[in-house]
């Protein structure tokens, strides 16, 4: 099966065709390499890594999280009625460093460690990756506006309404404009 996947993909690349989306099976179980390696990569203590892993495995028994599962877990942290879809997708995409469609425990732990223990530069780099939706290394006005709008969808719009309005769209656009003026 692996040989067939490689053959189909290579043939598509050589011909210049986009390879068709292959529905590969995820491994049944995934285990991180070593606690010591994770401690070195994240700055967490062995006990913190173990607690984080236990919590992760509690929600994701296979040790891998796809976008749908991530969205479900993410939604537990926000009030009912909050629009989570786009923001949770942006967070997932930022944590999925290999752009494989799954987040491993290592991806998750490194992302959390940057946000909790990273330097200001590390946090800014992570935030840049969050806003760089198409991962081209350049922030466009549309990307900044879309991520800003998703934050307002999550936390509530400027005037307190649950749904977008023309007034809230103008405020969101002004906020995105501010990022490009400095």
Residue pairs with C-beta under 8 A, 6 or more apart in sequence:
5 22
5 24
8 19
8 20
8 22
9 19
9 22
12 18
12 19
12 20
13 19
26 62
26 64
26 66
26 102
27 62
27 64
28 62
29 62
29 63
30 62
30 63
30 64
30 104
30 105
31 63
32 38
32 53
32 63
32 104
32 105
32 106
32 109
33 106
35 46
35 49
35 50
36 46
38 44
38 49
38 106
38 109
39 45
39 46
39 49
41 106
41 109
41 110
41 113
42 49
42 109
42 110
42 112
42 113
42 117
43 113
43 117
44 52
44 109
44 113
44 117
49 109
52 108
52 109
52 112
53 105
53 109
56 63
56 105
56 108
56 109
57 63
57 105
59 65
59 69
59 73
60 69
60 73
63 104
63 105
64 102
64 103
64 104
65 73
65 102
65 103
65 108
66 101
66 102
67 89
67 92
67 101
70 88
70 91
70 92
70 95
70 103
71 84
71 85
71 88
71 89
71 92
74 84
74 88
74 91
75 82
75 84
75 88
78 84
78 154
81 162
82 153
82 154
82 155
82 156
83 150
83 153
83 154
84 153
84 154
86 146
86 149
86 150
86 153
87 147
87 150
87 151
87 153
87 154
90 130
90 133
90 147
90 150
91 130
92 103
93 99
93 133
93 135
94 111
94 126
94 129
94 130
95 103
95 107
95 108
95 111
96 102
96 103
96 107
97 107
97 110
98 107
99 135
111 126
114 122
114 123
114 125
114 126
115 123
115 126
118 126
128 139
129 135
130 147
131 139
131 143
131 144
131 147
132 138
132 139
132 143
133 143
133 146
133 147
134 143
139 179
141 176
141 177
141 180
144 176
144 179
144 180
145 172
145 173
145 176
148 172
148 175
148 176
149 164
149 169
149 172
152 158
152 168
152 172
153 164
156 162
157 163
157 164
157 165
157 168
157 171
158 167
158 168
158 171
158 172
159 165
159 167
159 168
159 171
161 168
